[in-house]
Amino acid sequence: MQAEKIPFNLILGKMIVTKEGKRLGFVKDVTFETKSGELINLLVKDSTIYAKNLSLEKSSANDFLIPYSAIIAIGDFVVVSEEDLS
């Protein structure tokens, strides 16, 4: 099954939540493989206390990173699986 393509500008600013409903922050930017266009990570802005207590990787600019593999759904929110964040 091919994933539906969502334009970049529709992802920016969306709230990131776990499937349990815990807020992590908002989408600041994305990182991707330039040759294939494959999404690698979401960068988080306005990180919550909950996000800061998780063992998330950080970018060189000290932004938290959410791996693409943790994304469950993108709609009104970006929903991620907390189990796949570490």
Backbone as CSV, one residue per row, in Angstrom:
resi,resn,N_x,N_y,N_z,CA_x,CA_y,CA_z,C_x,C_y,C_z
1,MET,0.839,-1.177,0.000,0.000,0.000,0.000,0.884,1.240,0.000
2,GLN,0.652,2.127,-0.927,1.434,3.355,-1.023,0.828,4.418,-0.114
3,ALA,1.685,5.079,0.644,1.215,6.122,1.562,0.769,7.344,0.768
4,GLU,-0.274,7.997,1.272,-0.760,9.219,0.646,0.281,10.311,0.831
5,LYS,0.549,11.064,-0.227,1.526,12.141,-0.140,0.860,13.380,0.437
6,ILE,1.526,13.979,1.417,1.024,15.176,2.080,2.030,16.289,1.836
7,PRO,1.581,17.432,1.307,2.516,18.539,1.067,3.180,19.008,2.360
8,PHE,4.428,19.385,2.236,5.244,19.827,3.364,4.575,20.943,4.158
9,ASN,3.999,21.918,3.459,3.407,23.060,4.157,2.187,22.680,4.993
10,LEU,1.587,21.516,4.746,0.458,21.071,5.550,0.912,20.335,6.821
11,ILE,2.161,19.947,6.872,2.699,19.266,8.055,3.276,20.284,9.046
12,LEU,3.895,21.339,8.525,4.513,22.349,9.391,3.501,22.931,10.366
13,GLY,3.895,23.025,11.613,3.049,23.627,12.636,2.041,22.693,13.272
14,LYS,1.888,21.474,12.736,0.931,20.530,13.337,1.431,20.070,14.703
15,MET,0.494,19.870,15.614,0.843,19.355,16.931,1.221,17.885,16.813
16,ILE,2.264,17.487,17.549,2.707,16.099,17.593,2.222,15.511,18.913
17,VAL,1.486,14.410,18.822,0.966,13.738,20.009,1.271,12.248,19.926
18,THR,1.340,11.613,21.109,1.488,10.160,21.128,0.114,9.548,20.897
19,LYS,0.078,8.262,20.600,-1.219,7.619,20.387,-2.041,7.592,21.667
20,GLU,-1.387,7.820,22.807,-2.084,7.912,24.092,-2.594,9.329,24.347
21,GLY,-2.272,10.273,23.443,-2.756,11.640,23.557,-1.831,12.606,24.269
22,LYS,-0.607,12.193,24.565,0.340,13.085,25.233,0.993,14.008,24.207
23,ARG,1.006,15.279,24.493,1.560,16.275,23.568,3.076,16.331,23.664
24,LEU,3.723,16.417,22.490,5.182,16.490,22.449,5.684,17.838,21.963
25,GLY,4.892,18.546,21.177,5.301,19.825,20.612,4.681,19.983,19.235
26,PHE,5.323,20.789,18.393,4.818,21.073,17.053,5.899,20.796,16.015
27,VAL,5.490,20.512,14.797,6.447,20.253,13.709,7.107,21.569,13.309
28,LYS,8.417,21.623,13.474,9.204,22.797,13.094,9.727,22.656,11.666
29,ASP,10.185,21.446,11.336,10.800,21.196,10.035,10.896,19.685,9.845
30,VAL,11.372,19.266,8.701,11.600,17.848,8.438,13.013,17.673,7.896
31,THR,13.572,16.478,8.093,14.811,16.122,7.420,14.488,14.964,6.488
32,PHE,15.143,14.957,5.336,14.863,13.904,4.357,16.102,13.606,3.543
33,GLU,16.084,12.419,2.946,17.160,11.985,2.050,16.958,12.716,0.720
34,THR,17.946,13.484,0.303,17.774,14.313,-0.895,17.633,13.511,-2.187
35,LYS,18.289,12.372,-2.284,18.209,11.597,-3.533,16.863,10.913,-3.696
36,SER,16.358,10.320,-2.611,15.104,9.558,-2.721,13.881,10.355,-2.281
37,GLY,14.115,11.431,-1.509,12.993,12.197,-0.974,12.376,11.548,0.265
38,GLU,12.996,10.475,0.750,12.471,9.745,1.906,12.577,10.588,3.171
39,LEU,11.467,10.691,3.896,11.429,11.436,5.145,12.220,10.679,6.203
40,ILE,13.082,11.394,6.947,13.900,10.766,7.977,13.401,11.138,9.367
41,ASN,13.262,12.432,9.632,12.854,12.902,10.960,11.954,14.124,10.865
42,LEU,11.184,14.341,11.926,10.494,15.604,12.146,11.266,16.336,13.234
43,LEU,11.468,17.620,13.080,12.074,18.440,14.113,10.956,19.063,14.926
44,VAL,11.118,19.071,16.246,10.071,19.525,17.158,10.379,20.932,17.661
45,LYS,9.368,21.801,17.624,9.496,23.118,18.263,8.525,23.186,19.428
46,ASP,8.794,24.084,20.352,7.954,24.256,21.542,7.733,22.914,22.251
47,SER,8.823,22.206,22.494,8.756,20.895,23.143,8.107,20.997,24.517
48,THR,7.278,20.019,24.825,6.632,19.972,26.130,7.579,19.338,27.148
49,ILE,7.220,19.458,28.416,7.983,18.809,29.484,8.013,17.298,29.242
50,TYR,6.892,16.749,28.777,6.818,15.313,28.520,7.851,14.908,27.469
51,ALA,7.950,15.687,26.379,8.918,15.391,25.320,10.345,15.473,25.846
52,LYS,10.587,16.446,26.715,11.940,16.626,27.261,12.348,15.465,28.152
53,ASN,11.376,14.749,28.721,11.679,13.613,29.578,11.873,12.305,28.810
54,LEU,11.577,12.309,27.506,11.805,11.126,26.675,13.262,11.110,26.219
55,SER,13.729,9.983,25.782,15.109,9.869,25.292,15.154,10.113,23.792
56,LEU,14.768,11.313,23.382,14.750,11.643,21.955,16.124,12.116,21.502
57,GLU,16.461,11.778,20.267,17.692,12.299,19.679,17.524,13.788,19.472
58,LYS,18.662,14.488,19.355,18.628,15.922,19.095,19.419,16.228,17.835
59,SER,19.003,17.273,17.136,19.717,17.731,15.950,20.928,18.552,16.388
60,SER,21.742,18.957,15.435,22.913,19.789,15.754,22.489,21.140,16.322
61,ALA,21.249,21.569,16.010,20.720,22.827,16.542,19.980,22.605,17.861
62,ASN,20.094,21.399,18.417,19.499,21.038,19.706,17.973,20.891,19.665
63,ASP,17.403,20.663,18.470,15.977,20.382,18.342,15.753,18.885,18.545
64,PHE,14.649,18.525,19.194,14.312,17.116,19.325,13.908,16.561,17.965
65,LEU,14.234,15.276,17.735,13.933,14.607,16.472,12.944,13.470,16.710
66,ILE,11.922,13.416,15.873,10.963,12.308,15.883,11.238,11.494,14.623
67,PRO,11.642,10.231,14.758,11.933,9.429,13.561,10.665,9.123,12.765
68,TYR,10.819,9.090,11.456,9.693,8.795,10.571,9.026,7.476,10.945
69,SER,9.817,6.503,11.365,9.283,5.179,11.697,8.304,5.214,12.861
70,ALA,8.321,6.280,13.655,7.418,6.393,14.805,6.069,7.005,14.437
71,ILE,5.958,7.573,13.223,4.718,8.235,12.813,3.666,7.190,12.476
72,ILE,2.508,7.320,13.120,1.386,6.415,12.869,0.424,7.033,11.863
73,ALA,0.118,8.317,12.033,-0.856,8.988,11.169,-0.590,10.487,11.156
74,ILE,-0.989,11.112,10.056,-0.944,12.566,9.940,-2.327,13.021,9.499
75,GLY,-2.942,13.823,10.336,-4.265,14.377,10.054,-4.313,15.750,10.688
76,ASP,-5.247,15.958,11.608,-5.268,17.209,12.364,-4.035,17.306,13.252
77,PHE,-3.503,16.151,13.655,-2.296,16.045,14.461,-1.347,15.069,13.777
78,VAL,-0.081,15.108,14.180,0.861,14.058,13.807,0.868,13.104,14.993
79,VAL,0.421,11.875,14.770,0.321,10.882,15.835,1.514,9.950,15.733
80,VAL,2.205,9.772,16.867,3.387,8.916,16.900,3.239,7.831,17.957
81,SER,3.975,6.773,17.745,4.025,5.665,18.698,5.179,5.915,19.657
82,GLU,4.859,6.077,20.924,5.889,6.357,21.921,6.907,5.222,21.995
83,GLU,6.469,3.997,21.780,7.381,2.847,21.827,8.454,2.929,20.749
84,ASP,8.164,3.594,19.639,9.106,3.678,18.518,9.981,4.932,18.565
85,LEU,9.912,5.685,19.646,10.682,6.929,19.729,12.120,6.728,20.192
86,SER,12.402,5.630,20.860,13.767,5.461,21.377,14.588,4.555,20.503
